[in-house]
Amino acid sequence: MAIFADVVFAGLPDTIAKVKASVVGVGSVLPVKGPKAVESPVSLRGTGFVVGNGRFVVTNFHVVQKPLNEAAGERLTIFTGEGKVARAYPARIVRTDAAHDLALLEFNGGRHPPMVLNATRLVREGENIAFTGFPIGLVLGLQPVTHRGIISAVTPIVMPALSAKMLTPEQIKRAREPFNVYQLDATAYPGNSGSPVYDVETGEVLAVINSVFVKEAREAMLTDPSNISYAIPAIHIQSLVDSVGPGQQ
């Protein structure tokens, strides 16, 4: 079985080398006004990936939802590169899609290679995928990490409760406008929020990892789920990017 898996993912190293330059960290920077002003002036909230004209970044809405301390000069920031050559660029929120937990950002800086969205292909259960992001934040510096797995299920975001008493307000709200998400057999961590899920051969983006939003809806009745991760299909990413208009992309 291990030999078969190695053959299936044989092209993954080349794909990772191609997409790494497009995967970025999303966080904030707080100016340091003294040696003891703040414990850590840099905060990494999640992952994102470059699309469009090379200055747009897709991430999860919940990654950028927390208000910044603007009075103290905290700025939304995109982190590119890795290790000692990592760089930080100021960014702004361009569009949000809270219903699908997506956000589109724009950063000031040199253009970076965009990833290609594939929102038209039907993704089937059993397909091989990989995703790259920052699962443990800046513990190892800005060092992207890749996980691989398969699409284990295409499932509605809403998980029916056993009784009306068990329904949460979040489940009721999402039940009104259900949509399908991808369940993966690979483990994603909070820092992976916003990581691109891509085809292992082409590097085309099929979805975006979501490690918080979907679990609130689908796993409210489960305790300590193991190796269950979810991703938002690329069709919703494409709609968000298209909302900006071709003249600005």
Buried (B, 14 or more C-beta within 10 A) or exposed (E): EEEEEEEBBEBBEEBBEBBBBBBBBBBBBBEEEEEEEBEEBBBBBBBBBBBBEBBBBBBBBBBBEEEBEEEEEBBBBBBBBBEEEBEBBBBEBBBBBEBBBBBBBBBEBEEBEBBBBBBEEEBEEEBBBBBBBBBBBBEEEBEBBBBBBBBBBBBBBBBEBEEEEEBEEEBEEBBEEEBBBBBBBBBBBBBBBBBBBBBBBBBBBBBBBBBBBBBBBBBBEEEEEEEBBBBBBBBBBBBBBBEBEEEEB
